[in-house]
Amino acid sequence: MYRLNVSHSKFAFRDAVIVLIAFTVLFAGVMPFITKAGRNEVFAASAAYSAVLVVFISNFSVTDK
């Protein structure tokens, strides 16, 4: 995320959101295989994980140069 933040490109925020989605999907895809969690628990854990990532992205600012 640091590299996306300092790149100052106009697509930096879009790229950060794409990274957020990719890691959330990866997390949700791996979670059932490494735990005995059911569908409901995987959904809840993925929602919580993405909420934490959104908090980090909310501090993301892009300055046009």
SULZIVEN-V420504 format. One record per backbone hydrogen bond with DSSP energy under -0.5 kcal/mol. CO is the residue of the C=O (numbers start at 1). NH is the residue of the N-H. E is the energy in kcal/mol with one decimal. If there is no record, write none. Layout:
co=CO nh=NH e=E
co=CO nh=NH e=E
//
This chain:
co=1 nh=5 e=-2.2
co=2 nh=6 e=-2.1
co=3 nh=7 e=-0.6
co=9 nh=12 e=-1.4
co=11 nh=15 e=-2.5
co=12 nh=16 e=-2.1
co=13 nh=17 e=-2.1
co=14 nh=18 e=-2.2
co=15 nh=19 e=-2.2
co=16 nh=20 e=-2.2
co=17 nh=21 e=-2.5
co=18 nh=22 e=-2.4
co=19 nh=23 e=-2.5
co=20 nh=24 e=-2.0
co=21 nh=25 e=-2.5
co=22 nh=26 e=-2.4
co=23 nh=27 e=-2.5
co=24 nh=28 e=-2.6
co=25 nh=29 e=-2.1
co=26 nh=30 e=-2.0
co=27 nh=31 e=-2.1
co=28 nh=32 e=-0.6
co=30 nh=33 e=-1.1
co=30 nh=34 e=-1.4
co=31 nh=35 e=-1.3
co=38 nh=42 e=-2.3
co=39 nh=43 e=-2.3
co=40 nh=44 e=-2.4
co=41 nh=45 e=-2.7
co=42 nh=46 e=-2.4
co=43 nh=47 e=-2.2
co=44 nh=48 e=-2.2
co=45 nh=49 e=-2.5
co=46 nh=50 e=-2.6
co=47 nh=51 e=-1.9
co=48 nh=52 e=-2.0
co=49 nh=53 e=-2.1
co=50 nh=54 e=-2.3
co=51 nh=55 e=-1.7
co=52 nh=56 e=-1.6
co=53 nh=57 e=-2.2
co=54 nh=58 e=-2.0
co=55 nh=59 e=-0.6
co=56 nh=59 e=-0.8
co=57 nh=60 e=-2.1
co=62 nh=64 e=-0.5
//
